[in-house]
Every structure is written in structure tokens, then in C-alpha cells.
Amino acid sequence: MIYFITFKYVPMLGVVVAFKDYNVFKGIFDSQWIGFDAFREIFRMDAFIKAIRNTFVLNLLDLVVGFPIPIILALLLNEVRVKWFKRSAQTLLYLPHFISWVFIGGMATQLLATNSGSVNIFLNSLGFESIPFLSDKTHWVMTYLAAGFWREAGWGTILYLAALTGINKELYEAADVDGATRLRKMWHITLPGIKPTIVILLILNVGHMAAIGFDRPFLLGNPGVRDVSEVISTYVYTVGIQSARYTIATAIGLFQAIIGLIFLLSADFISRKVNDQGIW
């Protein structure tokens, strides 16, 4: 409670900055009130509209392509019968989660740079042309997604593996008696058994469609692909920190939070109507 009050609820008082011409020397409450002028300004910014578009596109691709990967990995790990191999595989899948994005960004630059990257040097030695992983917009999006999947897919299996332990083993035994194959048991027992967990995580992921981490797009991005790599979090950094326009940055953050709340409540409402399951 102390953590959430200190770092989540108390900072909410700063939202008032979005409605004031914030002056560092005057402080939040003594700065001039400007109403919704900051919001009108940000919606006239082409760069902000582009950042919104990129945020939704990257998050949607992450959700559509990346969401099923932890489920598939959890199902595959659940079918492994050799314990030492299962533990080793889980460890190898979890490890990337603990690697800093700063390190991953540096590693990607060293490995995937068009002219000096190790991967392209190897491809050139085989007679192939260099692949612009980080300099071409389409290739950059694919690299961005692949880096995220590699880092987080294994970690995402933890909740599903925990949910799998709650499935009644007698269901598998009954399926064996009926002559069900592994795929049949997976489809008719395992997946329905973890369906509530899948639904809740899907709702939470949809709720984060308007939010995006700062580290991955900032460290993997570069001026050459800014049209696709500039997202809301990096734009807030550019406007709020580098340009010291705190009012604009706060307005963007508030807008992002409201859109995220709308997505979360909408996803929960649809889920309750379709599957009769939600987050509360």
C-alpha cells in the first residue's frame, strides 16, 4: 500500500500540469491556468499523430504475433517428460528476460548493422547481399518484434505453466483410456483448462495498447527509421525532457492513460459478453 500510494496515487496530483502553463519556478499550483489549450496543441502536431499511429501498430503486431507464443511454449514444455531437459529449456527461455534492453540494443547494433554487423559480414562472405535490419523501415519493425519475442516469450510462459498445474490429472487419465492422442488432449483438456488465464492476460494486453515501453523503441530506433520507431513514450521524452515542454508532455501522458483505460474496459466488456469471463 505504501508503494502504490507513494508512486502511483500521489503523482496523480501532477496531472493538473496538463491544464496549466507550467513554470518550474512558480510550481504546479501557482502556474497560470490554460484549460485544454495543451490538448488542442498536441492534436495539431503531425509528429504526435504519427507517434500514436506507430504505438498502436507496434502494439497490435506485438499482440497478434507475440501473444500466442508463450501459450505455445507452455503447451510444448508441458508435454516434455524428461525432467532435466524441461528444466534446462525453461531456464534458457527465462534468461533473456533478465537482460537489460540497453545491452540488447548494443548487441543488436553490433550484430545487425548493415555494413559492420557480424550477421551481414557473414552473409556477405557467403555471397549474399546485406540485410538492412536496422536501417530499412520494414526490416526494422521485424527486428523490433523479434527482439521483443526473444526477450519476453519465455518469461510469459510462467503464468500459463502455473495454470497448467491446476488442471485435474484424472482428465488426462480418462482421455488415455479413451485413446486420445497428445494433440487431442492438448486441444480438449489443456487449452480449456488455461482459458481463464488466457482471457485475463489478453484483456490486460489490450488495455496496454496505448502504452508502450520506452527502452525498446528508443534503443533500437535511429533517425533513419524514425517514421516507424517514434512512439508516444519516445515522443514524450523528446518533447518533455529534451525540449522542457512539461505541459505538453503531461497532456500526452494523460491522453495515453485515458485511452488505455477505455481499451481495458472495452476489452473486459466484450469478453464478458462473449465468454462470460473478465478481470473482475
Secondary structure by P-SEA (a helix, b strand, c coil): cccccccccccccccccccccccccccccccccccaaaaaaaaacaaaaaaaaaaaaaaaaaaacccaaaaaaaaaaaacccaaaaaaaaaaaaccccccaaaaaaaaaacccccccaaaaaaaaaccccccccccaaaaaaaaaaaaaaccccccaaaaaaaaaaccaaaaaaaaaacccaaaaaaccccccaaaaaaaaaaaaaaacccccccccccccccccccccccaaaaaaaacccccaaaaaaaaaaaaaaaaaaaaaaaaaaaaaacccccc
